[in-house]
Amino acid sequence: MNYLTSGDVEIAYLDEGEGPPVLLGHCSAASHKEWAPLIDVLAEDWRVLAPDFIGYGRSAPWPAEKPFSIEADVDALLAVADLARDPLHLVGHSYGAALALEAARTLKDKVKSLTLIEPVSFHLLRLEDLPEWQDVEKLGVAVLDPVAKGDDKKAAGAFMSYWLGRWRWWISPDSFKSAIAATIPKVALEFSIALDAKSTAMDYAEITAPTLLILGAKTPPPTRAVTELLSKTLPNVDLKTLKGVGHMSPFTHPAKVNQMILDHLTAHR
């Protein structure tokens, strides 16, 4: 792993392979290792840049005394993007996709292609006054209240049960549950983005890079609503739906998802 400083936080990132640069953004409560199967494929012909966002993997935590905003992780993503002199390809899942969407607005023509797997840009539901916003508020309460009381394990259960399903979370190994619980304070900070972010759907309409949107047919209503809204807003977009798949598709169906990503990257190489 390599390290750089973004703001006051040390960011760990992988820099592997040679060729056109691809920048990968992971989901909440994960790290760059989410993309390990994809990195193995890409590193043969591409330069892969894959950061750990603030508070995840080997990156430092967010300073407790400072208020958090989405700009902190976007700035970290942009700092890694600056390592690539050539135009790059952006890929993100969930929180990483929301960050990639924001970064693409700043990078503009430096983005050759964009791949977004269900970005959790939930503030759009609030700004558009869509009914799915109520689900986001309920999830926020289910996570934030236990965190405020110091019960990270309960918060982790609420968060991951929502995305994985209660049964899959219940049968998960204790080591996995403990690892997720350790990241929950950062996950809680990220809910502030849904309440505070101001980027509108029309702001994202300025992104002209060819964009692949990947949607799991069994994803929860909020991520479906955001993805479908973006499919109608982004000017150069291709929406693909995976049947029988939920929000965590890069983990549960990596072969299908990675092939879609590779096809999109190759088409716009």
N, C-alpha and C positions, 0 to 999 in steps of 0.2 A: 504494500500500500504506500501511497504518497500522501503528502500533507501540504495544505496551504491555509492561509488565514483569511477569513471573510468576516469583516467587522472585527469583533473581539473573539471570534470562535474559530478553533482549529478544525478544519474539515479534512477528513480522510477520503481518498478517492483512488480508484483503480485506473491505471493507464496501461493498456495492453494491446498489442497488435500494431499493424501498419496498414495504411490505406485511408480512404475517406473516413473522417471522424463521425462516430455515433455516440451521442450522449444519452445515458440511460438514467431515468428517475424512478426510484422504488416507491412502494406504498408506505403508509403509516405503519409503525411498529415492526418495520423490516430493516433491511440494509441492501447494499449493492448485491449481496448474495442471492437476492430474489431472482436475479437475472443470470445466475451461473450457467444454466443450460444454453441460454442464448449467447452468452459471452464466449463459451467454448466454440460455438459455430462461427460467430462473427470475427473472432480474433485471427482467423486464417487469412481474411481479406480486407478487414476493416480495422481502424484504430478505435478501440472501445474506451470511453471515458465514463466511469460509473462512480458517482460520489455516494457516501453515506450522509444523509441529511443531518441537520443539527439534532443531537441527542440520540442518534442511532448508530449502530455498528461501532466503528472506532472513532467517530467524530465526537467532539466535546459537547457537553450539555449546554443548554441555553442558560445564561446568567440569571439566577433566581431573582435578583433585584431589578431586572429590566423588563418592561412590558414587551410582549412578543407580537410580531406581525408577520404576514406572509412575505414581506419584503426580505426578511432575514434569510429564509431558505431560498427564495428566488435569487438573491444576491450570491448565495453560495453556488447555486447552479450556474449563474452567469460567470462567476470566477473560474469555474472549471471549464466553461465554454471558451473563455479567453485563452485557454491553453491551445486551442485549435486555431491555427491561422486560416485554414481553408473553411469554406462553408460546411456546415455540419447538419446532421440529421438528429432530430430530437425524438425520443421515445419515452413515454411515461405511463405508469399505471396508478390509478386512484389518486392519492395525494401527489405522487410524482407527476401524474398527467396534469393535474391542476397547476402545479409549478411550471411544467413545460409550456402550458398554454400562456401563462403570464410571461415567461422568459421569451417566448416567440414574439410577443409584442415589442420587446426591447431589441431583440436580435434582428428582426425584420428580414432583409434579404440574405442574411447569413444563414438562415434556415433553409436547407434544400428540401427537406421533407419533415413531416410531423406525424407521429403515431400516438394516439391517445386511447388508452383503454379505460373507459368509464371514469373520466375526471370527476373528482368530488368537489366541483366548483359550486357548492351548495348555495353560496350567496346569490347566484342567479335565480334560484327558486324564490328567495326572499324578495329580490328586486322585481321579479316578474309576477309576484303575488300568486304563485302556484300552490295548489293544495299539498303537494309533496313536502313542502317546507315544514309542515306540522310533524312529519316523521323525523326530520332532522332535529327539530327542537326536543322531541321526546328522547331521542338517542343522546343528545347533548346532556340532558338532565340525568339520564341513566349513567353517564360516564363522569360528569363533573361533580355531582353530589358525593359519590363515594371517594373521589380523589380529594375533595375538600375535607373529608373526614379521615383521610389517611388510609382508606381501604382500597389500595391499588388492585388487589386481587379481585374484588367484586367489580370494580370498574372494568378491568380487563375482561371478565366474564361477560359483562353487558355488551362491551364493544365487539368482541370477537364472535359472540353468539349471533349478533345482528348480521355479521358478514359471512360467517361460516355456517350458521345454523346451530341451534342448541345441542343437538346430538353430536355433531362433529367436535364442537368445543368440549363437551363433556368427556368424550373418549380420548381427547388429546393427551399426550404424555405430560406429567407434572413438570418436567424440565421445560417444555414448550410454554406451558401456562406461566411458569415463573419468569421466563424470558419476556413474554408479552407484558406481564405485570410491571416489569422493570422499565418498560418504555411508556407506560400509560401517562405519567406526568407530562411528557412531551405531546402525546396524543391529545390530552386535555387542552394544552395551549393551542393546538391547531383548530379547535372548535371556535376560537375567537375570530378566525378568518371568515367563517360563515356569517358571523354577526357584523363584521367590520369591513370586509372587502367591498370595493365600490366599482370594480370593472363591470361594465354592462355587456350584454350580448352584442351590441353594436360595436363596442370596443374590440371584441374578438373578431368581428367581421373584417377588420383591417388586416388580418393574417392571411396572406395570399399563398403561402407554401402549400403544396399538395398534402392533404391531411387524410390519414386513415383513422377512422373511428371504429373501435371494436366494442361491441355490446354483447353481454351475456343475456340470453333470453330469460334466465331465472334471476336476474339481478333485482335488488330491492327497488321500489318505485322512485326514490329520489335520484339514484344514479341513472335509471332509465330516463327520467324526465330531463336531467341535465344533458345527457348524451343526445337525446332526440332534439332538444332545443339547439344544441351546437350543430347538429346535422342540417338544420334549417338556416343557420346563421353564417357558418364559415363558407367562404365563396368557392373553395376548391376542395371538396370533401367527398369521401367515399365511406359510407356506413356499412359495416359488415356485422351480422348478428350470428352468434354461436348458439345453436340449439342445445337445450339441456344444460347450459352452463351458467354459473353464478358470477358474482363480482370478482372472485379470487381466481379467475381463469389462468393467469400466468403460473399459479401454483398447481391448480387442479388439472389443467389441460395444456401443459407447456408446449407439447409438440404442435398442436393446432395453432396456438397463439404465435409461437415463434416462427412458424412457416408463413403466416400472414405478414408478420413484421418483416421477415427477410424478403418476401416478394415485393413489398412496398419499397423497401430500401433499394433493392436491386433495380426496380423500375425507375427510380429517380436518382440513381447513382451518378 
